[in-house]
């Protein structure tokens, strides 16, 4: 249900969301994004199919400076937030804040 809401917001703003549920899907999605000049990478720190180091490595390959990176987590998983910040995985915020800021991410 949550991802449906994210997709609806992205679609309304002219964007799209690809859900990468395993390592191969993450690699394919990032590979397809390399041709894009800008975009948004959303990282659900609880459902991420890769270690955060692997995610950091893959998204560092995206071209240009017009890529937003946003990692979000459940407020009870502060350890994931600390690691995401240490790995520079973009803005790191609780899921509740992410939901509030979601419409503005796709501008």
Secondary structure, 3 states (H helix, E strand, C coil): CHHHHHHHHHHHCCCCCCCCCCHHHHHHHHHHHCCCCEEEEEEECCCCCCCHHHHHHHHCCCCCCEEEEEEEECCCCHHHHHHHHHCCCCEEEEHHHHHHHHHHHCC
